[in-house]
């Protein structure tokens, strides 16, 4: 039996509740800034987490748990390590323990979600579905308590009768967990509108601590004893964290929409609605210069790390004799819908009776960025800049080839009537957008001819 390290106290605490899409790193850090004692991540499903690889991201100063499709499922940092609780969705004790052991060195506690009523959770026997299976609850929690070094908690909902609820809670208590969170009918909307209301709510319920969800989602400064801060200030701080920690722009956009609420129809709200990248979001809120400066700092940090660890930058295609290189990056906004440089390059090769372009793409282990080399007529072309996805890196390589040949690349204002006669390639996604791509292992080279890669929306991981 592994002795639990009960370093996290749950008595008289203000807690950021686990929330769908909201409990990502920027919101958790913001809540800590404003006085939250403990912060929960959103529910993350055990099967998804078990596919992840733990990666130390030296550029961002984070620990990332990265799925095979290169999506960051869970990101944390040293600042919150002693106060972040990892909430999982699970219906199996052994899977739950495997996930706990995967993350336990990077979090302060482990929580099992037994309260989510949503179908994606309950249909797998997780969330609120567990409430009808006390034996399984006991097995999962007992296994976690015995097998992990971190305090274990769970979040439940009230059962139809008080007697049933108390019976279940007493059985859960006997497993040795550190705390139980009860999701009643909610309190943020009706009862918690300012900081003093949290203490009133705690006294009224006789709870040891209070989890705040909606009120914190609308304005995380609800945790601040001195009173709510202006929403504009809160939003600015949130966006800065989102950029500094490379938060996916769709998640950033979702959280900002929850904060703006009735202001979504304002001019600024409409700009947010139209935003298709983190840069767009920053520009909508007057942080364009901050975005550019932060990106430059991150690029410089990357370059510095690579200079100190040259082995991490090894790329069998890089530095090969005869590669034509340029410092360029693909910006989706500079091209019409359904038009890309790869499409133009393929069309030019067909017209010139050349073989299809061949792309060789590598992923850099140090920060999981991509670089692609395209070969056309036995000549190789490459950008000196690295991209967030394999697809973007290929587009950038195509730009280098086209510009080196003095050819149009499809930018707004350029015309190529012949392209309209052919079946169009599906548009590549935003530099910050969701990615659909073949997984590329760190340091692995992918060689393939041009193929039509359609775009699709990644379903955001959800939890509650």
Buried (B, 14 or more C-beta within 10 A) or exposed (E): EEEBEEEBBBEEBBBBBBBBBBBBBBBBBBBBBBBBBBBBBBBBBBBBBEEBEEBEBBBBEBBBBBBEBBBBBBBBBEBBEEBBBBBBBBBBBEBBBBBBBBBBEBBBBBBBBBBBEBEBBBEBBBBBBBBEBBEBBBBBBBBBBBBBBBBBBBBBBBBEEEEEBEEBBEBBEEBBBBBBBBBEEEBBEEBBBBBEBBBBBBEEEEBEBBBBBBBBBBBBBBBBEEEBBEBEEBBBBBBBBBBBBBBBBBBBBBBBBBBBEEEBEEEBBEBBBEBBBBBBBBBBBEBBEBBEEBBEEBEEBBEEBBEEEEEBBEBEBBEEEEBBBBEBBBBBEEBEEEBBBBBBBBBBBEEEEBEBBBBBBBBBBBBBBBBBBBBBEEEBBBBEBBBBBBBBBBBBBBBBBBBBBEBBBBBEEEEBEEBEEEEEBEBBBBBBBBBBBBEBEEBEBBEEEBEEBEBEEBEBBBBB
